């Protein structure tokens, strides 16, 4: 066996920087939207697409992007993806109209679709089995930590620079990632990977794009709106057509055999549930911290740091605990801790103050880390090296869909409880959001809106905790026991060269 590459940790550090950028670009724009709306004259719908255009394209293209990396070289496609992301960031920084901003965000989504799954896929080629859990933990923590980092970075930038700085910050970090990929990463590929079919790629991109679009629009338009129903129906038809086509293919682009593996499927569902709750928290917390507790944009981001602290601690400690007690025990315990955080947070009131929020946020970070990191490691360990790109693409796509569903469902629940708790006769604008209620300047209405929003957030956290507890029970019952984990999923083509180098 060849000696490990001494540069592997430097390469991983560069990948972490790139993945952090991808993560906080999902939330960084939220704090800049008010300034952008004022200076660009953006409507509410246009603001939503400035934020969500990135997410829709990102999720829709991850599956084919992972396969392209398998077939044509993961390092090559990583560099290409980072290059597209860099170009999109430059375009966004120079934009002076809404259309250009949305186009820039979509371009960044294209680049991110290559970087996220392939960033995961190169880990097995850099690290031996004894180091892989630690490496996967670092990468997983980086991709998750980017979400709460977004408001912190964005708030600081807006306090010191113009709104375009939220795009400029990407440029040096992505440039470092490109340089590291070129000089530190080995090239790996699968010569026997299936061809990238145009029709299958189109079905994947349009089906997932329609699904994410419908989920994002549902909280705004309503679940029974014709546009939402049409998007979800189209997504169902397109994804069903993709599954039928792939099942009939001798060398499918979408490897359904991965989902037939119990360990891969259950660990993927665990990660998806954790991202469901994390995305929901990232959605409900900023208005609470900013409107109800009265913090500015930067202060709001800083007050979400306890979540990061818990994640960092868990990411560091999950690997040795999983080695000693088994992944199933650690994942189950992490989900129970996450459930406890949700139940604890559901007790929040208008008068609770930030100290109580910091407490349950820290506990939630521990739960996320101890459930997500070993689940990601276990899922990736089941993948054959030659299918690392496509398998990681499937894993990250499902995780991204879970995030979008979390935002949509939690957003709908929060809106329903919030509106039902407002006093009769409250202005329509107050029903739009707690922030809008504050802008009306009526102290009585403001107090009622704060109480209504806090009650809605408590309901959301109670539902999230219940979902985490149910998943913990399923993990305890169905995940493989220590020492009896199933063998990795076998490749579709016997004899395919694992990690074949260019």
C-alpha positions in Angstrom: 0.0 0.0 0.0 1.4 3.4 -0.9 2.2 5.9 1.8 -0.4 8.6 2.4 0.1 11.9 0.6 1.7 14.3 3.1 -0.2 17.2 1.5 -3.6 15.6 2.2 -4.5 17.8 5.2 -3.6 21.0 3.4 -5.8 19.9 0.5 -8.6 19.2 2.9 -8.2 22.6 4.5 -8.6 24.2 1.1 -11.7 22.2 0.4 -13.1 23.2 3.8 -12.7 26.9 2.8 -14.5 26.3 -0.4 -17.4 24.4 1.3 -17.7 27.1 3.9 -18.3 29.6 1.1 -21.0 27.4 -0.5 -22.7 27.0 2.9 -22.8 30.7 3.9 -23.8 31.7 0.4 -27.1 30.0 1.1 -27.9 32.5 3.9 -25.5 35.4 3.5 -27.8 37.2 1.0 -30.7 37.3 3.5 -29.2 40.1 5.5 -28.4 42.1 2.4 -31.8 41.9 0.8 -33.3 45.0 2.4 -30.4 47.2 1.1 -30.5 45.5 -2.3 -34.2 46.0 -2.6 -33.9 49.7 -1.8 -31.0 50.3 -4.3 -32.2 48.0 -7.1 -35.9 48.5 -6.7 -36.6 44.8 -6.3 -40.1 43.5 -5.6 -40.7 40.9 -2.9 -40.8 38.1 -5.5 -37.6 39.3 -7.1 -35.9 39.4 -3.6 -37.0 35.8 -3.1 -35.4 34.7 -6.4 -32.2 36.6 -5.7 -31.9 34.4 -2.6 -33.4 31.1 -3.9 -32.1 31.1 -7.5 -28.8 29.7 -6.1 -30.6 27.0 -4.1 -32.8 25.8 -7.0 -30.0 25.4 -9.5 -27.6 23.9 -6.8 -30.1 21.2 -5.9 -31.2 20.4 -9.4 -27.7 19.8 -10.8 -25.9 17.9 -8.0 -26.7 14.4 -9.3 -25.5 14.8 -12.9 -22.5 16.9 -11.6 -21.3 14.1 -9.4 -21.5 11.7 -12.3 -19.7 14.0 -14.7 -16.9 14.1 -12.1 -16.8 10.3 -11.9 -16.5 10.0 -15.6 -14.2 12.9 -16.7 -12.1 13.5 -13.6 -13.1 14.8 -10.1 -10.3 17.3 -9.7 -10.9 18.7 -13.2 -14.6 19.1 -12.5 -13.9 20.6 -9.1 -11.7 23.2 -10.6 -14.3 23.9 -13.3 -17.1 24.2 -10.7 -15.0 26.6 -8.6 -14.3 28.6 -11.7 -18.0 29.0 -12.5 -18.7 29.9 -8.9 -15.9 32.5 -9.1 -17.3 34.0 -12.3 -20.8 34.1 -10.8 -19.4 35.9 -7.7 -17.7 38.5 -9.9 -20.9 39.1 -11.9 -22.9 39.6 -8.7 -20.3 42.1 -7.3 -20.6 44.1 -10.5 -24.3 43.8 -11.0 -26.5 46.9 -11.0 -29.9 45.4 -11.7 -32.1 42.6 -10.4 -31.9 40.4 -13.5 -28.1 40.3 -13.3 -28.1 39.5 -9.6 -30.4 36.5 -10.2 -28.3 35.4 -13.2 -25.2 35.6 -11.0 -26.8 33.6 -8.2 -27.9 30.9 -10.7 -24.3 30.7 -12.1 -23.0 30.3 -8.6 -25.5 27.5 -8.1 -24.1 25.7 -11.2 -20.6 25.9 -9.7 -21.7 24.8 -6.3 -23.5 21.7 -7.8 -20.1 20.4 -8.9 -18.1 21.4 -5.8 -20.3 20.0 -3.0 -20.6 16.3 -4.1 -17.1 16.1 -5.6 -15.6 17.7 -2.5 -17.0 14.8 -0.6 -16.0 12.3 -3.2 -12.3 13.1 -3.1 -12.0 12.3 0.6 -11.7 8.5 0.0 -8.9 9.1 -2.5 -6.9 11.2 0.0 -7.4 9.4 3.3 -7.1 5.8 4.4 -9.9 4.1 6.3 -8.4 5.0 9.7 -8.4 8.7 8.9 -11.5 8.9 6.8 -14.0 9.4 9.6 -12.0 12.4 10.9 -11.8 13.9 7.4 -15.5 13.3 6.7 -16.3 14.9 10.0 -14.3 18.0 9.2 -15.9 18.3 5.7 -19.4 17.7 7.1 -19.0 20.3 9.8 -17.7 22.8 7.3 -20.7 22.4 5.0 -23.1 22.8 8.0 -21.2 25.6 9.7 -21.5 27.8 6.6 -25.2 28.3 7.2 -25.0 30.1 10.6 -21.8 31.9 9.4 -23.7 33.5 6.5 -25.6 36.1 8.7 -22.4 36.8 10.7 -20.3 37.5 7.7 -23.0 39.3 5.8 -23.9 41.5 8.8 -20.3 42.5 9.3 -19.8 43.3 5.6 -23.0 45.4 5.4 -21.8 47.4 8.4 -18.6 48.3 6.6 -19.1 48.0 2.8 -21.8 48.1 0.1 -24.2 45.1 -0.6 -21.9 43.8 -3.4 -19.3 42.9 -0.8 -21.4 39.7 0.0 -20.2 38.5 -3.4 -16.7 39.9 -3.3 -15.9 37.9 -0.1 -16.2 34.6 -2.1 -13.4 35.5 -4.5 -10.2 35.0 -2.4 -11.5 31.9 -0.8 -12.6 30.3 -4.1 -9.2 31.3 -5.6 -7.5 29.4 -2.8 -9.6 26.4 -3.4 -8.8 26.4 -7.1 -5.1 26.6 -6.4 -5.2 23.8 -3.9 -7.1 21.6 -6.2 -4.6 22.1 -9.0 -1.5 21.5 -6.8 -2.6 19.2 -4.0 -5.4 16.9 -5.2 -4.8 13.7 -7.2 -6.9 13.2 -10.2 -9.4 10.3 -9.8 -12.1 9.0 -12.1 -14.1 5.9 -13.0 -13.4 4.8 -16.6 -16.5 2.6 -16.5 -18.8 5.2 -15.2 -22.1 5.4 -17.2 -22.4 8.0 -19.9 -24.0 11.3 -19.0 -27.3 10.9 -20.9 -28.8 14.1 -22.1 -32.4 13.0 -21.5 -31.6 11.6 -18.0 -29.7 14.7 -17.1 -32.6 16.9 -18.3 -35.2 14.8 -16.4 -33.0 15.1 -13.2 -32.4 18.8 -13.5 -36.0 19.8 -14.4 -37.6 17.3 -12.0 -35.6 18.4 -9.0 -35.8 22.0 -10.1 -39.6 21.9 -10.2 -39.7 20.1 -6.9 -37.5 22.7 -5.1 -39.3 25.6 -6.9 -42.7 24.3 -5.7 -41.4 23.8 -2.1 -39.9 27.3 -2.0 -43.0 29.0 -3.4 -45.5 27.1 -1.2 -45.1 29.2 2.0 -45.5 32.4 0.0 -48.3 31.4 -2.5 -50.0 28.7 -0.4 -49.9 24.9 -0.9 -53.1 24.9 -3.0 -51.9 27.7 -5.4 -52.1 26.5 -9.0 -48.4 27.4 -9.6 -47.3 25.4 -6.6 -49.5 22.4 -7.5 -48.4 22.5 -11.1 -44.7 22.6 -10.1 -45.1 19.7 -7.7 -47.1 17.7 -10.2 -44.5 18.3 -12.9 -41.8 17.2 -10.5 -43.6 14.0 -9.7 -44.0 13.1 -13.4 -40.5 14.0 -14.3 -38.8 12.2 -11.4 -41.0 9.1 -12.0 -40.0 9.1 -15.7 -36.4 9.4 -14.6 -36.7 6.4 -12.2 -38.4 4.3 -14.9 -35.8 5.1 -17.5 -32.9 4.5 -15.1 -34.3 1.1 -14.0 -34.4 0.0 -17.6 -30.9 1.1 -18.3 -28.0 -1.4 -18.2 -25.7 1.3 -16.8 -27.9 3.8 -15.1 -26.9 7.4 -14.3 -29.1 7.3 -11.2 -27.8 4.3 -9.2 -31.0 3.1 -7.4 -28.9 0.3 -6.0 -27.4 2.7 -3.6 -30.8 3.3 -2.0 -31.3 -0.4 -1.8 -28.4 -0.6 0.7 -30.0 -0.2 4.2 -27.1 1.5 5.7 -26.7 4.1 3.0 -30.5 4.7 2.9 -30.9 5.1 6.6 -27.9 7.2 7.1 -28.9 9.4 4.2 -32.4 9.9 5.8 -30.7 10.7 9.1 -28.6 13.4 7.5 -31.7 14.7 5.7 -33.7 15.0 8.9 -30.9 16.9 10.6 -30.6 19.3 7.7 -34.4 19.6 7.7 -34.3 20.8 11.3 -31.1 22.9 10.8 -32.6 24.8 7.8 -35.8 25.4 9.7 -33.9 26.9 12.6 -31.9 29.1 10.3 -35.3 30.3 8.9 -37.1 31.1 12.2 -34.2 32.3 14.4 -33.1 35.6 12.6 -36.5 37.3 12.8 -36.7 36.3 16.5 -33.2 37.6 17.3 -33.6 40.7 15.2 -37.2 41.8 15.7 -38.3 40.3 19.0 -34.9 40.7 20.8 -33.9 43.9 19.0 -30.5 43.1 17.5 -29.0 44.4 14.3 -27.9 42.2 11.4 -24.4 41.6 12.7 -25.6 41.1 16.2 -28.1 38.6 15.0 -25.4 36.6 13.3 -23.1 36.7 16.3 -25.9 35.4 18.6 -26.2 32.3 16.4 -22.6 31.3 17.2 -23.5 28.9 20.0 -25.0 26.6 17.4 -21.6 26.6 15.7 -19.8 26.0 19.0 -21.9 22.8 19.6 -21.3 21.7 16.0 -17.5 22.1 16.3 -17.3 20.2 19.6 -19.4 17.3 18.2 -17.5 17.2 14.9 -14.3 16.7 16.9 -15.7 14.2 19.3 -18.0 12.1 17.1 -15.3 10.0 15.4 -13.6 8.5 18.6 -17.0 8.0 20.1 -18.3 6.1 17.0 -15.1 4.0 17.0 -15.7 3.0 20.7 -19.5 2.6 20.8 -20.4 2.2 17.2 -22.0 4.7 14.7 -25.5 3.6 15.5 -25.2 4.5 19.2 -23.7 7.9 18.5 -26.2 8.8 15.8 -29.1 7.7 18.0 -27.7 9.7 21.0 -27.2 12.7 18.7 -30.8 12.6 17.5 -32.0 12.3 21.1 -29.9 15.4 22.1 -31.3 17.2 19.1 -34.9 16.3 20.1 -34.2 17.6 23.6 -32.9 20.9 22.2 -36.1 21.2 20.2 -38.3 20.5 23.3 -36.2 22.9 25.4 -36.4 25.6 22.8 -40.2 25.2 22.5 -40.5 26.7 26.0 -39.3 30.0 24.7 -41.3 33.1 25.6 -41.1 36.8 24.8 -39.4 37.3 28.2 -37.0 34.4 28.0 -34.0 36.5 26.9 -31.0 35.5 24.9 -29.4 33.4 27.6 -32.0 30.7 27.3 -31.8 30.8 23.5 -28.0 30.4 23.7 -28.4 27.4 25.9 -30.7 25.4 23.6 -28.8 26.5 20.5 -25.6 25.0 22.0 -27.5 21.8 22.8 -28.9 21.7 19.2 -25.4 22.2 17.8 -24.2 19.1 19.7 -27.2 17.1 18.5 -26.5 18.1 14.9 -22.9 17.2 15.0 -23.3 13.9 16.8 -26.0 12.8 14.4 -24.8 14.2 11.1 -21.1 13.5 11.1 -21.2 9.8 11.8 -24.2 9.4 9.5 -22.3 11.1 6.7 -19.2 9.0 7.4 -21.2 5.7 7.4 -23.1 6.6 4.2 -19.9 7.5 2.3 -18.1 4.4 3.6 -20.7 2.2 1.8 -19.9 3.8 -1.5 -17.5 2.0 -3.9 -14.6 4.3 -4.8 -15.6 4.3 -8.5 -19.1 5.6 -7.6 -18.0 8.2 -5.1 -19.0 11.2 -7.2 -22.4 10.0 -8.2 -23.1 8.5 -4.7 -22.0 11.8 -3.0 -24.2 13.6 -5.5 -27.2 11.6 -4.5 -26.5 12.0 -0.8 -26.0 15.8 -1.0 -29.1 16.2 -3.3 -31.3 14.4 -0.9 -29.9 16.5 1.9 -30.5 19.7 0.0 -34.1 18.7 -0.8 -34.5 18.0 3.0 -33.3 21.6 3.6 -35.8 23.1 1.2 -38.6 21.0 2.6 -37.7 22.0 6.1 -37.8 25.7 5.2 -41.1 25.3 3.3 -42.9 23.2 5.9 -41.6 25.0 8.9 -42.2 28.3 7.2 -45.9 27.4 6.5 -46.4 26.2 10.1 -44.8 29.3 11.6 -46.9 31.6 9.3 -50.1 29.8 10.3 -49.5 30.0 14.0 -48.2 33.6 13.8 -51.2 34.9 11.9 -53.7 33.0 14.1 -52.2 34.7 17.2 -52.4 38.2 15.9 -55.3 40.3 17.4 -58.4 40.6 15.3 -58.4 43.7 13.1 -54.6 43.8 12.8 -53.4 45.5 9.6 -52.6 43.1 6.7 -49.0 44.2 6.7 -48.6 42.9 10.2 -49.5 39.4 9.0 -46.7 39.4 6.5 -44.0 39.1 9.1 -43.0 40.2 12.6 -40.5 42.6 11.0 -43.3 44.2 9.0 -45.3 44.5 12.2 -42.5 46.4 13.9 -42.3 48.8 11.0 -45.9 50.0 11.6 -44.8 51.7 14.8 -47.7 50.7 17.0 -46.4 49.5 20.4 -49.5 47.4 21.2 -49.4 45.7 17.8 -45.6 45.2 18.1 -46.0 43.4 21.5 -48.8 41.2 20.1 -46.7 40.4 17.1 -43.7 39.5 19.2 -45.8 37.1 21.4 -47.4 35.6 18.2 -44.0 35.0 16.6 -42.5 33.5 19.7 -45.5 31.1 20.1 -45.1 30.1 16.4 -41.4 29.5 16.9 -42.1 27.4 20.0 -44.5 25.3 17.9 -41.9 24.8 15.2 -39.3 23.7 17.7 -41.7 21.2 19.3 -42.5 19.7 15.9 -38.7 19.6 15.0 -37.9 17.9 18.3 -40.6 15.3 17.7 -39.3 14.5 14.3 -35.8 14.1 15.7 -37.0 11.7 18.4 -38.9 9.6 15.9 -35.8 9.4 13.7 -33.7 8.4 16.7 -36.1 5.5 17.4 -35.8 4.4 13.7 -32.0 4.7 13.8 -31.8 2.6 17.0 -34.0 -0.1 15.5 -32.8 -0.3 11.9 -29.2 0.9 11.6 -26.7 -2.0 11.6 -25.2 -3.0 14.9 -21.4 -2.5 15.5 -19.4 -5.2 13.8 -22.3 -6.2 11.6 -22.3 -3.4 9.1 -23.1 -4.5 5.5 -20.4 -4.5 2.9 -20.1 -1.5 0.7 -22.4 -1.4 -2.3 -20.8 -3.1 -5.2 -20.3 -1.3 -8.4 -22.6 -2.0 -11.3 -19.7 -3.1 -13.6 -17.5 -5.8 -12.2 -13.8 -5.1 -12.4 -14.2 -1.3 -12.6 -10.9 0.3 -11.6 -11.3 1.9 -8.2 -9.9 5.4 -8.0 -8.3 4.9 -11.4 -5.8 7.7 -11.9 -5.5 9.7 -14.9 
